[in-house]
Amino acid sequence: MSISPSPSYSITLRLEIDNTIGMFGKIATAIGASGGDIGAVDIVGTGKGIMIRDVTVNARDESHEREIVESVKKLEGVKILHVSDRTFLLHHNGKIEIHNKVPVKNRSDLSMVYTPGVARVCLAIHHDKEKAYRFTLKRNSIAIVTDGSAVLGLGDIGPEAALPVMEGKSMLFKEFANIDAFPLALSTRNSEDIIRTIKFISPAFGGINLEDISAPRCFEIEERLKKELDIPVFHDDQHGTAIVVLAALINAAKVVKKNMGGLKAVISGAGAAGTACCKILLNVGIKDIIICDKSGAIYKGRKENMNPMKNWLSENTNPGILKGSLSDAMRGADVFIGVSAPDVMTSSDVKGMASDPIIFALANPEPEIAPEDALPYARIFATGRSDYPNQINNMLCFPGLFRGLLDVRAKEVNYEIKLAAAYAIASAVDEKDLSEDYIVPSIFDRKVVEGVSSAVIEAAHRTGVARK
């Protein structure tokens, strides 16, 4: 699969260059011949007969970074002083920190923020626990909880290695919805331990965002916590993905002029995201759905590679009881939704779909099919990547969703709230602007958070789960 250079693999080469005419042209040519994408070029120093420049280059992956460096090394009159990986530099010492909202500059300040004044506030909360929402960070804070067992496309890498993702998500909550989100990585894979731990820490938070916990454990953990806590619990890998996929499909169906209820959909991946996507599509009236995993189509009566959730899927999907591969399932399908692994489908599979096929290839960082292989035959193509049109990203959902939940002190996240969020995201793209390359709003469109938050607030009040 050919992937374009990306800022995810961005390096800065500090070069000592002979100060003669044409030298930088040779460097640019070498980088371009290696497939690198030059960004910023800065002069950082000069000396007798030399110039020192920082050259920032986007690459495809780490091996491509090394290839670019080697191509520059071969040039006469160029010395590489240092190579910096800009992504690693950005993560140096972590990406988030805590700031005080009020100063502590003298004894008067100290006596109010801490002892003795704080005791009065503690007693007020002791007599009425709801006052924690008024006098502590609880009203605007959530915990992002992971065990590191299903991180992005990396899989089971452990809680420490999951922290950079959790920190990044905390940044997005703060930047886009002004929510204080705390990353908590747990060193256990035991479902009971995870449930107990989250219950123990829950008094400090207004909501819980479960993240990157592997299936099928994630289903039980979420369901138990929803029953046993009085604050919203939301597994973003399941429901955030499903909400944004539904939003994209609502608009894609309008572009291709097909009725949602008549769509035939194939989902690749029967984990957390695939299962949640299936359930939300069933909820809006799409009945002809086939889910495939590594063993092929899931059907009623299948014995191989099953678990309780796949058993449920086998009973509620694949009405024609198709047995076969992903390619078999895709024949005549209107929609493909991939939440699985790269390179599981081919251009021939796309050709065999119904007219005006809709492809959501969402595996990260490499999709189920290369855009170049799908685009000649797909009417609409979307990925989870930022370097192609139609980026289907959970970030369109979770900041606004939690902003609304916290603002009304919601007790839970029900299906009406999820559907309201999906329709709000879809409506952020004006119908007159809809096109094959524009079915979801930009993740940087600040109006999305406001629209999703308002829709969530309205749905929470309508369904009786709002406490404010």
C-alpha positions in Angstrom: 0.0 0.0 0.0 1.4 3.4 -1.0 1.0 6.1 1.7 1.7 9.7 1.1 4.2 11.6 3.4 2.6 12.8 6.6 3.5 15.2 9.5 3.2 12.0 11.7 6.6 11.1 10.3 8.3 14.5 10.3 12.0 15.1 10.8 14.2 18.1 11.0 17.7 17.8 9.6 20.2 20.3 10.8 22.7 20.6 8.0 26.1 22.3 7.7 26.3 23.3 4.0 29.1 24.7 1.9 28.0 28.2 1.1 28.2 28.0 -2.6 25.6 28.6 -5.3 23.3 25.6 -6.0 24.0 23.6 -2.9 20.5 23.8 -1.5 19.1 22.9 -4.9 21.1 19.6 -4.7 19.7 18.9 -1.2 16.1 19.6 -2.3 16.6 17.3 -5.3 18.0 14.5 -3.2 15.1 14.7 -0.8 12.5 14.9 -3.6 14.1 11.9 -5.4 13.7 10.0 -2.1 10.0 10.8 -2.0 10.3 13.3 0.9 8.0 16.3 1.2 10.0 19.4 2.2 8.2 21.8 4.6 10.0 24.6 6.5 13.6 25.7 5.7 15.3 27.9 8.2 18.7 29.5 8.4 20.0 29.0 11.9 23.6 30.1 11.6 26.5 31.0 9.3 30.3 30.7 9.4 33.3 31.0 7.2 32.3 29.4 3.9 29.4 27.5 5.5 25.7 27.9 6.3 23.7 26.0 8.8 20.0 25.2 7.9 17.2 23.3 9.5 15.2 21.4 6.8 11.9 19.9 7.9 10.7 16.9 5.8 7.6 14.8 5.9 8.1 11.1 5.3 5.9 8.0 4.9 7.2 6.0 7.8 10.4 5.5 9.9 12.2 3.5 7.2 11.4 6.3 4.7 12.9 8.8 7.2 16.2 6.8 7.2 16.2 6.6 3.5 15.9 10.4 3.2 18.7 10.9 5.7 21.0 8.5 3.8 20.3 10.4 0.5 21.4 13.7 2.0 24.4 12.1 3.6 25.8 11.1 0.2 26.0 14.7 -1.0 29.4 16.4 -1.1 29.6 19.6 0.8 26.8 18.7 3.2 27.3 17.5 6.8 24.4 16.3 8.9 24.8 17.8 12.4 21.6 16.4 13.9 18.3 14.7 13.0 15.3 15.4 15.2 12.0 13.5 15.1 9.5 16.2 15.5 6.7 13.9 16.8 8.9 12.6 19.6 10.0 16.1 20.4 6.4 17.2 20.7 5.8 14.4 23.3 8.9 15.2 25.3 8.0 15.3 29.1 4.4 14.7 28.2 1.8 16.9 26.5 -0.4 18.1 29.3 -0.1 19.6 32.8 -2.2 21.1 35.6 -2.6 24.8 36.1 -4.2 26.6 39.1 -7.3 28.6 38.4 -6.7 31.0 41.3 -3.4 32.3 42.6 -1.9 31.4 46.0 0.2 34.5 46.8 -0.3 35.2 50.5 -1.7 33.8 53.7 -5.2 35.1 52.9 -5.2 33.1 49.7 -3.9 30.0 51.5 -6.5 30.2 54.2 -9.3 30.0 51.7 -7.9 27.5 49.1 -6.6 25.2 51.9 -6.8 25.1 55.6 -8.7 26.3 57.5 -11.2 27.7 55.1 -11.5 24.6 52.9 -13.0 22.7 55.8 -16.3 24.7 55.5 -16.6 23.7 51.8 -15.8 20.0 52.7 -18.6 20.0 55.3 -21.1 21.6 52.8 -20.4 18.8 50.4 -20.6 16.2 53.2 -24.2 17.4 53.9 -25.1 17.5 50.2 -23.0 15.5 47.8 -24.5 17.3 44.8 -22.6 20.4 45.9 -19.4 18.7 44.6 -20.6 19.7 41.2 -20.6 23.3 42.3 -17.5 23.6 44.5 -15.0 21.1 42.9 -13.7 20.1 39.5 -16.2 17.3 39.3 -18.6 19.4 37.2 -16.1 19.8 34.3 -13.9 16.7 34.6 -13.8 13.2 33.1 -11.5 10.3 33.4 -10.1 8.7 30.3 -9.4 5.1 31.4 -7.5 2.4 29.5 -5.7 -0.8 30.2 -3.6 -0.5 27.0 -5.0 -3.7 25.5 -6.3 -2.3 22.1 -4.5 0.9 21.3 -5.2 2.4 17.9 -3.9 0.1 15.3 -1.1 -1.1 17.6 -3.1 -3.6 19.6 -2.0 -4.8 23.1 0.9 -2.6 24.0 0.3 -2.1 27.7 -0.8 0.8 29.9 2.5 2.8 29.8 2.6 2.8 26.0 -1.0 3.8 25.9 -0.4 7.0 27.8 0.6 9.2 24.8 -2.7 8.5 23.2 -4.6 9.2 26.4 -2.7 12.5 26.8 -3.5 13.5 23.3 -7.2 12.9 23.9 -7.0 15.0 27.0 -5.6 17.8 24.9 -8.5 17.5 22.4 -11.1 17.6 25.2 -9.5 20.8 26.6 -8.8 22.5 23.3 -12.2 21.9 21.7 -14.7 21.6 24.6 -12.8 23.1 27.6 -13.1 19.9 29.5 -10.5 18.8 32.0 -9.8 15.2 31.1 -7.4 13.0 33.2 -5.6 10.0 31.5 -5.6 7.0 33.8 -3.7 3.9 32.6 -4.5 0.7 34.6 -2.0 -2.1 35.1 -4.6 -4.9 35.1 -6.5 -6.8 32.4 -9.0 -8.2 34.9 -12.5 -6.9 34.2 -13.5 -7.0 37.8 -10.4 -5.0 38.8 -11.1 -2.4 36.1 -14.7 -2.1 37.2 -13.9 -1.7 40.8 -11.1 0.8 40.2 -13.4 3.0 38.1 -16.1 2.9 40.7 -13.6 3.8 43.4 -12.3 6.9 41.5 -15.7 8.0 40.2 -16.6 10.6 43.0 -14.0 12.9 41.5 -15.4 12.9 37.9 -18.5 14.0 36.0 -18.1 11.2 33.4 -16.0 8.2 32.4 -14.5 7.8 28.9 -13.4 4.2 28.4 -10.6 3.9 25.8 -8.6 1.2 24.0 -9.9 -1.7 26.0 -10.1 -4.9 24.0 -13.2 -6.8 23.0 -15.1 -8.6 24.2 -14.1 -7.4 27.8 -15.0 -3.9 26.9 -18.7 -4.7 26.4 -19.1 -6.2 29.9 -17.0 -3.4 31.6 -19.1 -0.7 30.0 -22.5 -2.4 30.7 -21.6 -3.0 34.3 -20.4 0.5 34.9 -23.5 2.0 33.3 -25.6 0.1 35.7 -23.5 0.7 38.8 -22.6 4.4 38.4 -24.7 7.6 38.4 -22.5 9.4 35.9 -22.2 8.8 32.1 -19.9 6.0 30.9 -19.0 6.1 27.3 -16.6 3.7 25.4 -15.4 5.9 22.6 -14.0 3.1 20.5 -17.5 1.6 20.3 -19.9 4.5 20.3 -17.8 7.4 19.2 -16.9 5.5 16.0 -20.5 4.4 15.5 -21.8 7.9 15.9 -19.4 9.5 13.4 -19.9 6.6 10.9 -23.7 7.1 11.1 -23.3 10.8 10.5 -21.1 10.2 7.5 -23.5 7.6 6.1 -26.5 9.9 6.5 -24.8 12.4 4.2 -23.3 9.8 1.9 -26.7 8.3 1.2 -28.0 11.8 0.3 -25.2 12.2 -2.2 -25.8 8.9 -3.9 -29.6 9.4 -3.6 -30.2 6.1 -1.8 -32.7 5.4 1.0 -30.9 4.5 4.3 -33.3 1.7 5.1 -32.7 0.0 1.8 -28.9 -0.1 2.0 -26.9 -3.3 2.1 -23.9 -2.8 4.4 -20.8 -4.9 5.0 -18.7 -4.3 8.1 -15.2 -5.7 8.3 -14.3 -6.1 12.0 -16.3 -7.7 14.8 -14.6 -6.0 17.7 -15.8 -3.0 19.7 -16.1 -0.5 16.8 -17.6 -3.0 14.3 -20.2 -4.2 16.8 -21.3 -0.7 17.8 -21.5 0.4 14.2 -23.7 -2.6 13.5 -26.0 -1.8 16.4 -26.5 1.9 15.5 -27.2 1.0 11.9 -29.8 -1.5 13.0 -31.3 1.2 15.2 -31.9 3.5 12.3 -33.5 0.9 10.2 -30.7 -0.7 8.1 -31.5 -4.4 8.3 -29.3 -6.0 5.6 -25.9 -6.0 7.4 -23.2 -8.6 7.2 -20.3 -8.5 9.6 -17.0 -10.2 8.7 -14.0 -11.1 10.9 -10.8 -13.1 10.2 -12.9 -16.2 9.7 -15.2 -14.6 7.1 -18.9 -13.8 7.4 -20.6 -14.2 10.8 -23.8 -16.1 10.3 -26.4 -17.9 12.5 -25.0 -21.3 13.5 -21.3 -20.5 12.9 -19.1 -22.3 15.4 -15.6 -21.1 14.5 -14.0 -18.1 16.4 -17.2 -17.1 18.2 -17.8 -15.3 21.5 -21.0 -14.0 23.2 -21.1 -10.8 21.3 -20.5 -12.5 17.9 -23.3 -14.9 18.9 -25.6 -11.9 19.2 -24.4 -10.6 15.9 -25.1 -13.9 14.2 -28.7 -13.8 15.5 -29.3 -10.2 14.5 -27.4 -9.7 11.1 -26.8 -11.5 7.9 -30.5 -12.3 7.1 -29.6 -14.3 4.1 -27.2 -16.5 6.2 -24.3 -15.9 3.7 -21.3 -18.1 4.4 -18.1 -17.1 2.9 -15.3 -14.5 2.7 -15.4 -10.7 2.9 -15.2 -10.7 -0.9 -18.3 -12.9 -1.0 -20.2 -10.6 1.4 -19.3 -7.5 -0.6 -21.0 -8.6 -3.8 -23.9 -6.2 -4.4 -23.3 -4.2 -1.2 -24.0 -0.5 -1.2 -21.7 0.3 1.8 -18.5 -1.1 3.1 -17.4 -0.1 6.6 -13.9 -1.2 7.6 -12.8 -1.1 11.2 -10.3 -3.9 11.0 -6.9 -4.1 9.3 -5.0 -2.9 6.2 -5.2 -4.6 2.8 -8.2 -6.9 3.5 -10.0 -5.9 0.3 -9.1 -5.2 -3.4 -10.3 -3.0 -6.2 -12.1 -6.1 -7.6 -14.2 -6.2 -4.4 -15.2 -2.6 -5.0 -16.1 -3.3 -8.6 -18.4 -6.1 -7.5 -20.4 -3.8 -5.2 -23.7 -2.1 -6.2 -23.8 1.0 -8.2 -22.3 4.2 -6.5 -20.5 2.2 -3.8 -19.7 3.9 -0.5 -16.4 2.9 1.1 -15.4 3.8 4.7 -12.0 2.3 5.1 -11.2 3.4 8.6 -8.3 1.2 9.8 -5.4 3.3 11.1 -2.8 4.2 10.1 -3.3 2.1 6.9 -6.9 1.6 5.6 -8.4 -1.6 4.4 -7.8 -0.6 0.8 -5.4 2.0 -0.6 -7.3 5.1 -1.7 -5.6 4.8 -5.1 -7.1 1.3 -5.6 -10.6 2.2 -4.4 -11.2 5.7 -5.8 -11.5 4.7 -9.5 -14.5 2.6 -8.6 -16.0 4.1 -5.4 -18.5 6.9 -5.6 -17.6 8.0 -2.1 -14.4 7.1 -0.2 -13.6 8.0 3.4 -10.7 7.1 5.8 -9.7 7.9 9.3 -6.6 9.8 7.9 -6.2 13.5 7.7 -4.4 13.5 4.4 -7.4 12.4 2.3 -10.9 14.0 2.0 -13.7 12.7 4.3 -11.8 12.0 7.5 -14.1 10.0 9.8 -12.7 10.7 13.2 -14.1 10.3 16.7 -13.0 13.8 17.4 -16.1 15.0 15.7 -18.1 13.4 18.5 -16.5 13.1 21.9 -15.8 16.7 22.8 -19.3 18.0 22.1 -20.9 14.8 23.5 -19.2 15.1 26.8 -19.7 18.9 26.9 -23.4 18.4 26.7 -23.4 15.5 29.2 -21.5 17.5 31.8 -23.5 20.7 31.3 -26.8 18.9 32.2 -25.1 16.5 34.7 -26.5 13.5 32.7 -26.8 10.2 34.5 -26.1 8.1 31.4 -25.6 8.0 27.6 -28.6 6.5 26.0 -29.3 5.7 22.3 -31.4 8.8 21.8 -28.3 10.9 22.8 -26.1 9.0 20.5 -28.5 9.4 17.6 -28.9 13.1 18.3 -25.1 13.5 18.2 -24.9 11.7 14.9 -27.6 13.8 13.3 -26.0 17.0 14.7 -22.6 16.1 13.1 -24.3 15.3 9.8 -26.2 18.6 9.8 -23.0 20.5 10.3 -22.5 20.1 6.5 -25.1 22.2 4.7 -27.0 20.0 2.2 -26.2 22.4 -0.6 -22.5 21.8 0.0 -22.7 18.0 0.2 -20.5 16.2 -2.4 -18.5 13.1 -2.8 -15.5 14.7 -1.1 -17.4 16.5 1.6 -19.7 14.3 3.7 -18.5 15.2 7.2 -17.4 18.5 8.6 -13.8 19.4 9.4 -12.6 18.3 12.8 -11.4 21.8 13.3 -14.9 23.3 12.7 -15.7 24.7 16.1 -19.4 24.8 15.4 -19.5 21.0 15.5 -18.8 20.9 19.2 -21.5 23.5 19.8 -24.0 21.7 17.6 -23.4 18.3 19.1 -23.5 19.7 22.7 -26.8 21.4 22.1 -28.3 18.2 20.5 -27.1 16.1 23.4 -28.5 18.5 26.0 -31.9 18.5 24.2 -31.9 14.7 24.0 -30.9 14.3 27.7 -33.8 16.5 28.8 -36.2 14.8 26.5 -35.3 11.3 27.8 -35.2 12.2 31.4 -31.5 11.6 32.1 -30.6 15.3 32.7 -30.2 16.4 36.3 -29.7 20.1 35.6 
